[in-house]
Amino acid sequence: MSADAIPPTAPGSVRRATLVGGSAILIWSTLALLTALAGPVPPFLLVALSFGLGGLVSLGVILVTGRPLLTVMRAPAPVWLLGIGGLFGYHFLYFLALQTAPAAEANLINYLWPLLIVLFSGLLPGERLRRAQVAGAAAGLAGTLLLVTGGKGVAVAAQHLPGYLAALAASVTWAGYSVLSRRFGAVPTEIVAFFCLATAALAVPCHLMFEQTVWPQGLWGWSVIAAMGIGPVGLAFFVWDHGVKRGDIQTLGALSYATPLLSTGLLIVAGRAALTWPVIAACLLIVGGAVVASRGMAK
C-alpha cells in the first residue's frame, strides 16, 4: 500500500478509531491547567521541554516494543513536512498570536480549527459534509465564543491585526494538518514521536531569540512538565493521529469544541477560574452541538 493511501476500515473500526481520537480532546483539556501550574516558564521553553520529553518517552516505547526505528522513519518528505509543520507551525503561530493580540480574541480565532476540520474534511476523497456535523460545529463555535469572551463581545483593533492573522493561520495550520494526515493513512502513527522531537528542537532557537530563560521550579515544576510531556503534548498527538486517519474526522472536528469547555471546567475545579452564566450557556451549546454532531457515529 502506498504511503498516501487511506486504509479501508469497517464501520466498527471507524467508530473505535473515532473514540480513540476523541480521547485526545480529554487529554488536551488538561493543558491549560498544567500550563498554569508550570509557573513562569516561557512558552517556547515550555514547548521545548514538554515536547522533548514526550518525544523521548515515545521513542522509548517504540524501542521496547521492538519496532525498527528505520521502518517508522521511512516516510516520504511530504509526511515529514506535514508533521513538523503541523506541530511546530501551530504552536509557533499560536504563541505569536498571544504575544501580539489580546488573549481572548486570539483564542477565539484559534478555536476556528474544529469548524475548519469539519469543512476541510468535505474535500477529502470519499467524504461529504453532513448537516449534523456542520450544525454541531456551528453550535460549538457559538459556545466557544461565549466561553472565550465571557459574553462581553470582542473589540477589533487595527494594531492587533498581525496577531489576529497569526491566530487565523494557527487554526488553518492545525485543521490542515489534521485533515491532510488522513491522506497518509498508511504511515505508522509512531512517526509522531519524531515530529515531537523535531518540534522541541525548533522551539529551542525560538526560545533563545525571543524569551528569557526561566526554568521550572523544584520537583513540582518538573513534575508538571513531565505530566505535560506524557499527556497533552505526548499521548494526545498519537491518539489524535490514529483518529483522524481511521475515524470519522467530521465528528472529531465537531467534538473538539469540548476542549475549551473541559479545560475551563478543570480550571474552575482547581480554583483558577469562576463559574459564570456564560460558562453555563457555553456548556449547553457545546454539549448540545457535540450530541448533534455525533449522531452519525452513534448510528
Protein Blocks (a to p, Z undefined) as FASTA:
>chain_A
ZZkbccdddfklmmmmmmmmmmmmmmmmmmmmmmmmnomadfklmmmmmmmmmmmmmmmm
mmmnopafklmmmccfklmmmmmmmmmmmmmmmmmmmmmccfklmmmmmmmmmmmmmmmm
mmpghiacdfklmmmmmmmmmmmmmmmnnonopaddfklmmmmmmmmmmmmmmmmmmmmm
mmmmmbcfklmmmmmmmmmmmmmmmmmmmmccdddehjklmmmmmmmmmmmmmmmmmmmm
mmmmmmcfklmmmmmmmmmmmmmmmmmmnopaccdfklmmmmmmmmmmmmmmmmmmmZZ
